[in-house]
Amino acid sequence: MARIACATIVLVLLAVAEPAAARVSSSVAALQVALRAEGLYAGSVDGVAGPGTRSAVRALQARRGLAVDGIAGRQTRHALGRRGRPALGSRPLSSGRRGWDVAALQFLLARHGFPSGRVDGGLGPRTAAALRRFQPWAGLGADGVAGPATLAALRRPPARSILRFARPLPSAIGDGFGPRGDMFHTGVDFPAPSGTPVGAAGRGCVSFAGWDDGYGRLVVVQHRLGMTSWYAHLSRIGVRRGECVVAGSRIGRVGATGRATGPHLHFELRLRGAAVDPAPVTG
């Protein structure tokens, strides 16, 4: 039944009209991962059954001599080989597993603020670590196995910030929160010249101020109710660990340290460690 239900979800999502296509589905994300592996889909793994996904399905069907209807039904899924099966929930998932269900799991973990690198359908060490971080966050035992209880928690809506924050920079947001290719962007980027002052987004105390390989010069501020704000790629840090700040307090300056392609502020919000979208609550 799980296999049939999953196929039906994909069929419905790929056949609906454009207004409904904004719905997000882990099954569509798994389909996109499989189509990327075939070299047919170059968009982001976003779980949205848009024109690019439907076009890629049609191209796969034409390549394999199937009816070209743009619907990822049973035969089309079979044509994807191991990447087209099994359905999410049909087996427990642990280290070493590969397939459609693993890609769906990776996508759901990322949406809930626990990304694990590339969404590629392989449950390697990074996905296993993300799974073990998510489970206690969701009130589950951290056994590293995605069984029914873990999947039920992942099917709930992603967390949102429970506090509002000020903008750390007056500039407009560049890259937003969410899927980016086969990765997941855990914050928002504020493009700005190097050296531009960065303000704290709210009242709190600095829990980290130092170097992180990916984030470069990084400041993390602990707020109330389990919220933290993160300020990455700074050229200079202007606060120390333990120092308390209010909204607008200068905590550093924009830079391009760590894994950054140019000067900007990468800004994150996390709720008990889960990355949440800053855009709706940052004014």
Secondary structure, DSSP 8 states (H G I E B T S, - for coil): -HHHHHHHHHHHHHHS-GGGGG-B-HHHHHHHHHHHHTT---S---SB--HHHHHHHHHHHHHTT----S---HHHHHHTGGGG---TTSS-B-TT-BSHHHHHHHHHHHHTT---S--SSB--HHHHHHHHHHHHHTTS---S-B-HHHHHHHTS-----SS-B--SSSS---S-SEEETTEEE-SEEEE--TT-EEE-SSSEEEEEEEEETTTEEEEEEE-STTEEEEEEEESEE---TT-EE-TT-EEEE-B--SS-SSSEEEEEEEETTEEE-SGGGB-
